[in-house]
């Protein structure tokens, strides 16, 4: 195999604000693996609070390039295991390489990935659309700009109930709320009780990721389903979340790729946990990988291409929450920018 890569800094349509901060662009690394002329693509966005910048991913590629390239690809799951040990401190890069390997294998077997896994895209849930923290007026403006069947609202201010109340006046669509670990348990319960009356469907990561005592207290009292995000990063976390949350949000970049995500889905089902598969503002490349997993989960949050002002690939279509892939083998994407 041969590897190529390129860094991108993709602008958002609106400044993207969550409880952890604001950004106007999404830095991301795209990799290309060339296996006997068949090219596979993967993507890993850089997220500041996980401390894996694009520069770190590039440095690790250059340091391990010989080993990344020399592997004889036959099975992407075995390749992931190899990469997991080769790059033990860089789940983001492993994710991009794992994604590219699956893209190649799908092309070799002449099947889109969801079909390779026995999935039925007609059974995939609808995708939500995220509205970042802003002034109430601006959040309403963003909602009105895109009529959508499900909205995900970022919260974590002192005005969360007021904001959701105001947004509810402009839509009858289900609303999901994501606190990104911003609340105390007392604030969380107060907000959640109010949100239930406002037709909120679920709440993501209300408390700090390591506040298990607080989560147990809140889980026993919450009238709404609670979904783990920051508390569920890798495979081992799925088991930990049982009894503290009603479901988990799997993010490919954090867990290190498609391969572990499929195992996390299986384990979550065994534990009777609801499953969301989420995004980290990926372009169409990374979002396509999420789309192929959509038939196997309960909730989809893969609106990166809708939030970004620029994209770097084609192959996905969004139609009022319904996401479709083009049907080509592998990820089914075509880059619009050369690496």
Protein Blocks (a to p, Z undefined) as FASTA:
>chain_A
ZZdddddddddfbdcddfkbccfbdcdddddddeehiacdddddddfklopafklmmmmm
mmmmmmmmmpccfbfklmmmmmmmmmmmlmklmmmmmmmmmmmmmmmnopafklmnopaf
klpccdddddddddfklmmmmmmmpgcfbdcddehifklmmmmmmmmmmocbdcdddekh
pacfklmmmmmmmmmmnopabdchkbafklmmlmmmmmmmmmbdcddfklmmblmlmmmm
gojagbdcddfklnopjklmmmmmmmmmmnopacddddehiafklmmmmmmmmmmmmbdc
dfklmmpmbdcbehiaceehiacdehiahjlpacfbdZZ
